[in-house]
Amino acid sequence: MWLDAQREHVISIIGKRGSGKSYTLGCIAESLAADSGQIVTGRSNRASLLFDTINIFWTMGHLPEDQSHPVILEQRSLLEQWKLEPSHVSVDFWSPAGFDVPGTDFPKFSIMVSDLEASDWCYLLGYDMIRDLGGQLISEALDKVGNSGWTWATRDEQGNVLSQREMKANKAYSIEELIECVQHDLEITSPSQGFATQTRRAVINSLRVLSRYELFARDGTDLHELLRPGRMTVLLLGMVPNDIRAAIVSVLIKKALKVRAETSYYEKKIVIETRDKDRFAKIIETGIPKITVLIDEAQNLLPSTMKTLFNEIVVKLVREGRNYGISVILTTQQPSALDPRVMAQVDTLIVHRLASQQDIQYVLQNLKSALPDEISRHGGPLALEDLIRELPVGYAVISSTDAQRAFVAAVRPRVTLHGGFEL
């Protein structure tokens, strides 16, 4: 079975812990960045971005060759059975600044402070942007520092203005500049019309905590460094706290969506308005290629029981991404924990073994193709839910809008070293 990676897809890989879902994600990731004709045909100029939430994909940079661990020996044996060879893939690894993976020297990436919107800050600091005064204060400070500019006022103990000076807006600002605005802006600190000292102090203290993270910088890593045609970029997020991790993924997805939407627009213009072909081509060169976004263990970031910032941006990604040339692949242990709006956009389900009746029923309700007329084992009938409970490791039920019916498949062995085993 071959997967058409040239077209846009939303794929969900589901399975209980140890069933092989991350292994399957790794197989797809290898193929997206491979040169070897044994696992891929043709050559793609797509960029791929893998959010590794548990730091198991750094082993893609190694081959299962001379190691003597039983799990790796088994992987080599499987490769021989499938008549496949270990093979290098085009992959780059990045660690978040300040959250290094021990024993590695991977390059560090950072997030540009001005790329975080008011909703991102409110999520990180625990405020409601509309109802909480802290959220309103953050929104106003961001607008002043980044757009309209602000007035630095020095006041005496009674709140009277002693001096003031105009501060210009700056599109590339730091957290320290946000703190200065909250501390000294003429309007924000006004005794009659501004924010209470207690509110300002709470916001400042929270911002100071975030300012200690190297991850948030005035000049973040350029998106073009992370999204390179024909290559897989793995962001190792396993050492990052959950809220910071969600903000990283949210900011990068929003930025990729925005830039990719602009690039896609001019890719269509160059076909329709041929007179300006050269000008459009130059604009496209400054954009980013088509993308495949891969997220491992998505249930950690996509709870269905509460609307988070990350929920909304991933829903936007799967709903709109196809129009701009973005594919999405998610893995999860708990399909029932995924936002239903995300599951509604999935065109291919890859289902490994599940044990929870709730999760099995959720899968059955979201199949993308017809069931076989009959499933049998050892000559006797077998219900699909029982089949899902009994699938061997490495096997999956696949249901896709591109297939006439659901079927069972064995996932090929990895050609790079699989990092999901335990010692």
N, C-alpha and C positions, 0 to 999 in steps of 0.2 A: 504494500500500500504506500502511495506517495501523497504528500501534502503539497498543494499548490501554494507556494509561498510568495508568488508574484502578486496574487490578489490579496485584498484586505480581508482579515478574519478577526473574529472575537472567539477565542478558544478558552474553555474552562477544563482544567485537568483536576479531577476529584479523586480522593482516596484517603483511607485511614492512614495513620502513621505507619511507615514501613511497607506500604503497599506498592511503592514505586513511582509515585507521582512526580517527585522532584527529579528522579532519574529520567522520566519521560520528558520533563521540561528541559533537562540537560541535553537529551538527544535532539530535540527541536532546535535548541540554542546552537549546538554544534553544527547542524545543517545550515543554519542561517549565516554562519561565518566560515563555512568549509570551502576548500578548493578541491577536495578529493572527489572524484567521480563515483566513488563507491557508495556515498551517502547523499549525493546531490547531483542534479543535472542542471547545466547552464550556470550562469553567473549572475548574482543579484547585486545591484547597487544600493540596496536598502541598508540603512544603519539599524543596529539593534541595541537596545538598552535594557539590561537585566537588573532589577532591583532585588538583590540577594539579602533577604531579611534575617538569615541565620548563618551567613558566611560559609556556605558549602560549595560554592561554584568556583572558588579560586583554583581548585584542582584542574580546571579546564586547561590550565597552562602546562600540565604534566601529562605524560603518556603512561599507560599501564604496561610497563616493559619488564624491568628487572626486579621489581619489588617482590617480596616473598610473603606478604600478608595473605592469608587465605581468601579474603574478599577480592583482592586484586588478582590472585591466581584464578579465581572463578571467573572474573571478568575476561581475562585473557583466554580462558577455555571457551567461553561463550563466543568471543570474537572468532576463534578458530572454527567453531561449529557453523557460524554464519558466513564463513569465508571472508571475513573483514580483517583489516589491518589497523593497528593504532595509528592515529593521524593527527597532526597539528591543525589547529584552527586559528583564524585571525581574531584574537581576543585581547582586550586591554582591561586591566584591573585598576580600580581607583578606591582609595579609602577616604572617608570624610575627614576633613582637617580636625585634629583634636581627638579622633577616635581611631587611631591606628590599629591595624591588625598585628598582634604580636609576632615578631620574627620576620616581618616582611618590610620591603622598602617600596611598596606601591606608591605611585604619585598621589598627591592629596587634592581633593576638590573642595571648593567652598561655595557657599551660596551668597550671591550679591544681596546685601541688605535691602536695597530698593526694589528687589524683585518680590519681596514679601508684601502682600496687600494687607489692608486693614483686617480682613477676615483671617488671614494667616496669623497676624499678631494676636488677635483676640483668642484664637484657638490655642496658641502657645501659652498665653498668659491667663487663660481661663475666664475671659470676659464675654458677655453677649454684646455684640457691636451696637445694638439698638437700645436695649433696656438698661445696660450697666453704664454708670458714669465713667468707669475706667475704659470701657470700650469706646464711648463717645470721645473721651480725651485722646486716646490713641489715634482714632480716625482723624481728629482735627490736627494733631501734631504731625501726622504723616503728610497731610495735605499742605500744611504750611512749609515743612522742610523740603518736600519734593516738588511742589507746584507753585504756590502763591508767594512764598517768602514769609518772613516774620520779623517782629521787632523785639530786639533784646532790651529788656528794661531792668534797670537797677533800682530797687526799692529800699526804703528805710524800714524800721521795725513796725511802723504804723501803716505800711503799704503805700506810702507816697512815692511817686516816681522821682528819682534823683537824676537819672540820665537814661538815654535810650539811643540805640543805633539800629539801622536797618540791616537785616540779614537776607541775602539773596537765596532763592530756591536753588537746590542742587540735586540733580538727577542721580548722582552717585554719592549717597550720604552714608554715614556710619551710625551705629546705635548711640554712640556718644553725642552726636548732633541731635538725635531725637530727645535724649535726656536733657540736653541744654535747652531745647525748645520748651519742654514741659516745665523746666525749672525757671525760665526767665522770660518767656513770651509775654508781651504786654497784655494781650487779651486773656490768655490762659491763666495768668496770675492775678488778674483784676479782682480786687476784693468784692466788687459788686456784681460783675458779670462773668467772672472766670470760674475755675474749678476749685473746690475746697482743698486746703493744704493736705488733708488726710488722703484724698483721692490722688493728688499729684504724687505724694510720697509713696503710695502703694504702687503706682505705675512705674515710678523711677526705680524703686527697689527691684521690681520684676525685670525691668529692662537691664539693670546692672547685672543681674544673674545671667541673662542671655549674652551680655557683652563679654562674658568670660569665655564663651565658646569661640574657638578659632574658626569654627565652621561658618559663622556669619561675618562676612567681610565687606568692606567698602567696594572692592573689586572682586567679584566672584569668578569662578571658572567659566570660560566662554563655552557656550553650548556647542559650538562647532568642534571643540576639542573632544567632547563626549560622544558626538554623533558623527561618525565617519563612515562613508559608503563602504559596504562590503565587510564591515567589522562589527564584532560584538563588544560592547562595553559593559563590564560588570561593576556595579557599585556595591561595595561590601558594607552593609548597614547593620550587621549583627551586633556591633558594640554600641549602637546608638539607642538612647531611650526612646520609648514608643512615640511620645508626642513630637520629639525632634525628628524622628524618622518619618512620621506622617507629613510633617512640614516640608522635609526635603523632597519627598516624592511628589507632594502637591505642587510645590513651586516649579520643579523641573517639568512636570507634566503640563502645567499651565503655560509655561514658557515655550515648550515644544509645540503645543497646540497652536499658540499664537503665531509663531514663526512659520510653522508648517502650513497654516492656513494662508498666509501671505505668499509663500512659495508656490503652493498649489494654484492660487489665483493666477499668478503670472505664467505658470506652466500651461494653463488653459488659454490665457491671452495669446501666447506665442503660437498656438494652433489656429486661433480664430482671427487675430489681427496680424497677418503676416508682414505688414509694412514695417512694424516696429520690432521685428524679430530680434535684431541685434541688441536693442535696448532692454528688451524683456530677458534675453539670455544673460545679460550682465547682472540683472536683478536676481535672477534665479541662482546664479553662482554665489551670491551672498547669503542665500537661504540655506535650508537643510534638506537632506534627501528624505525619501519615504522612510518610515520608521516602523519597527516592530518593538513594542513595549512588553516586557516580560516581568511579572510580579510573582515571586514565590511566597507561599503562605499568606494569601491575600486576606484571609479571615481576620488576621491580626489588625488589619487596617480598614476593613469594610464591614463593621457591625450593622446588621439589619435592624437592630432594636433602637438605634439612636442615629440621628442625622449629624454626622461630623463633617468638617470641612473636606476631609479626604473622600468621604462618600460622594459628595456632590461633584468633585472634580473628576473622579473616576467614572461616574455616571455620564458626565459630559464627554469624557474621553471615548467611551464605548459607543455613545450615541452619535457623536459628530466626527470622530477620528477617521472613519472610513472615507468620508467625503474629501479628506485631506491627505489620504495615503498612509494612514496609521493603523496598524494591526495591534491587537492586544491579546496576550496570553496570560491567564491567571491560574495558579494552583491553590487549592484549599483542602483542608481536612474536613471542613464543615460546610457543605454547600448550602444548608439551610440558614447559615449565618451571613451569606452574601446578600447584598442589597438586591431585592427582586428585580429592580430596574436594570441592574447589570446582567443578571441571568437572562432577562428577556432579550438582550442583544446578542447573546451567545449563538453562534452558528454551528459550532462543533463541540460536543461533550466527549471527553475521554475519561471514562469512569473505571478506576481501579477498585480494589476491594473496599467495601464499606461494611460496618457492623451495626450502626445505629438505624433503627427502623425509620426514624424521622428523616434522616438524610437519604435513605434509600427511596422513600416515598417522594421526597422533594425532587430527586433525580427522575423518577418515573413520570412525574408531572411536567417535567421540562425537557423530555426527549425531543430531538429535532428531526427524527425520521421514524418511519413505521417499524414495528417490531417484526421479527420473523414469525411465520405462521406457527412454527413449533420449535422448541428448544429441547434437546434430549441429551441424556448422559447415560452411558452404559445401556442404551436401548430404552431407557425410561424417560418420561417427561420431566422437565425441570422448569420451574417458574423463573422469570427474569430476576426477581428480587433474591431468590436463592442462589442464582448464578453469581450475582454481584457479591453476595456474602462469601462465596467459595472460590472466587478468582485467585489463582496462584499469583505470587509476586511476579511482576513484569508483564502480566496480561491485563487487558482492559476491554471493556465494552465501549464501542465507539458509535456515537449517534451524531449524524451531520446532515445539514440541509443539502449537501452535495452527494449524499448516498441515498439509495432507494430504501434501504432498511438498516437498522442497527446490526452490528456484527461484533465478533470477538477477534482481537488481534494480539499477537505477541510483539512487544516493543523490542526493537533491535538493541544490541549491546552498545554501550558508549565507546567511542573511538578515542576519547580522552579519559583521564582518570576521574572516576566518580567519587565525590567527596562526602556522600551521605551515609557512609558506613560508620559504625561505632567501634571503639577500641575497648 
